[in-house]
Structure formats: structure tokens, C-alpha cells
Amino acid sequence: MRITVRVPATSANLGPGFDCFGLALDLCNEVTIDTEGEPGVTWEGEGVDELPTDGTDMVSRAIAYTVERVRVEWKLPDASIPPFAMHGVNRIPIARGLGSSAAAAVAGVQIARVLLGPDVPGREPDAGIIYASGLEGHTDNVAAATLGGFTITAGGSAHRFDPHPDVRVAVVVPRHLRLPTEDARAAVPDPIQRWRAVANIGHASLMSIAITSRPDLIDAAIQDVLHEQARYALLPDMLRVARVLNDAAVTACISGAGPSLLAFEVDDRDVPADLGAGWEVWRPGVRATGVEVVVEG
């Protein structure tokens, strides 16, 4: 059996939607499993020199995690999968705020569910999101990677919406900077002042309308007072580029935990071509569909 899984990059938060909003981008990692190949793990593309090949990578861990959860939750002591060769083609930069770990977790969950067979319970999309989030820890990215489009997670469930066709995004990616999610999360103040919570509730509500039906409201909606200021303080060059975008009247926010930025090119306002050394501008577009699974044999 040969299984190919394609999972999109994602941008989380979208400004005020902290830990709740996700947007799928048309930039996909691809993982292929061959149960007739020589067991082992190989990579190409982003992170090829640093990803483990001993089965401790996120895809392999997600496969094992899913099998174990199915075995325990559904009381299937004989649940098992065959050995396989795995090859990954990575296009999503690692530790740049574009959901690379969520993409890997989603890929592993989907692979495990196919290998376990069609008669095993827990194959609905919500179960896949729960499994991947349980391992990776970020439901906002996992939901968008699984479902595509614009997603909102609330109360443990995920909901997908169609972005407005006029929503154009550019991803501003630093090749010279990384920001581990753990460091970015630790910088966010806790507890949160009430006025900040109220402000973000209002802006997040408006942002959900802006993304789905009123792109002209993105400028007004994108304001955040919960997490971005603290994260900009960690990386002065990220703040510098954000100010360059602001000076060019381009609305932008930190993509996930950063250090990439997500820019909305509203009303033909484009990201400047020159943002300084190490910064690249990608325009992958918004992806309507989430994870794709192709099974052969």
C-alpha cells in the first residue's frame, strides 16, 4: 500500500483571534508511506539537515500516538500497523509560525487512520483534529490544516468558513530568525487585564466578519492587545519589518507565534519588495481545502 498525504501550511491567531483563529495557506508538505518499501525515514526540502530519521520526528510520533489512542479508547488490543518506508517533502519552513509541526501531526494522524483500516472507529474529521491537537497542542493550526479555509476553534470543537475571495495574503518569512513556540507563549502576560480581553473579543468578532464577508474591515479588525506586543519585544527585527509594512499602509499581524508575518494586501496595497536582509515575501494564497489523502494499492 502506498499512501500520500498533503497538508497545508497555516497561519494562526490572525491578530486578535489568539489560539482560536486559523487560516490555511496553499503551501503544502507531502508525506508518502510505502508498506512494501524498506522501513526507514527520509526527507527533502525545508529542515532536511535537522529532522530526525530515527522515528522520533513529529509524523512518526503522530502515527504511533494515534495507533495507541485508538487501541486504548476503542478497546482494540490487536490494533496494529505494518512496517513502512516514509519520505517527506517539506515546503513549510520550520519554527517560523506557519504551522509546520501541526502539518506533521495532521499527516501522521491521517496515515495511521488509513493503515489501521476502514473498520476502525474514530475516522471522522473531528477525531482527527482531537488526536493531532492532543499531540501537537495547537488546535488553531491543526483545525485549519485539517479542514482548510478559515477556521474557528471554540469549546473543543472546530468550525470551518469560506474566506471571502477578495482576501489576499502575503507571508513575510525571515530566513535568519526563528522563534520557538514555547518562548513566544511564555512571553504572553498572565493573567490578562479585563480591558485587554474585552478589546480582543470585539476585534476578533469583527475579524471573523472581515475574513468571510467584509475584507474592507480587516484594517479595523486586526488590532491585538493580548500577545503581539510581547512577542515583538523578543525579536526587534520582526518589529522593524512590521513597522515597514505599517508605513506602507499594509495591514499585517504576527503569523502564529512568529517570526513570520501575515500581511493582508487589501485594496491593492502590496507588501514592499525590499524588507531588508533575510526577509522573503511569499504569496501562496488562501487554501480552501485541508489535508488530502491519496491511497494506492
C-alpha positions, 0 to 999 in steps of 0.5 A: 500500500502506498499512501500520500498525504498533503497538508497545508501550511497555516497561519494562526491567531490572525491578530486578535483571534489568539489560539482560536483563529486559523487560516490555511495557506496553499503551501503544502508538505507531502508525506508518502508511506510505502508498506512494501518499501524498506522501513526507514525515514527520509526527507527533502526540502525545508529542515532536511539537515535537522529532522530526525530519521530515527522515528522520533520526528513529529509524523512518526510520533503522530502515527504511533500516538494515534495507533495507541489512542485508538487501541486504548479508547476503542478497546482494540488490543490487536490494533496494529500497523505494518512496517513502512518506508516514509519520505517527506517533502517539506515546503513549510519552513520550520519554527517560523509560525506557519504551522509546520509541526501541526502539518506533521501531526495532521499527516501522521494522524491521517496515515495511521487512520488509513493503515489501521483500516476502514473498520476502525472507529474514530475516522471522522474529521473531528477525531482527527483534529482531537488526536493531532491537537492532543499531540501537537497542542495547537488546535488553531493550526491543526483545525485549519490544516485539517479542514482548510479555509478559515477556521474557528476553534471554540469549546473543543470543537472546530468550525470551518468558513469560506474566506471571502475571495477578495482576501489576499495574503502575503507571508513575510518569512525571515530566513535568519530568525526563528522563534520557538513556540514555547518562548513566544507563549511564555512571553504572553502576560498572565493573567490578562487585564479585563480591558485587554480581553474585552478589546480582543473579543470585539476585534476578533468578532469583527475579524471573523466578519472581515475574513468571510464577508467584509475584507474592507474591515480587516484594517479595523479588525486586526488590532491585538492587545493580548500577545503581539506586543510581547512577542515583538519585544523578543525579536526587534527585527520582526518589529522593524519589518512590521513597522515597514509594512505599517508605513506602507499602509499594509495591514499585517499581524504576527503569523502564529507565534512568529517570526513570520508575518501575515500581511493582508494586501487589501485594496491593492496595497502590496507588501514592499519588495525590499524588507531588508536582509533575510526577509522573503515575501511569499504569496501562496494564497488562501487554501480552501481545502485541508489535508488530502489523502491519496491511497494506492494499492 
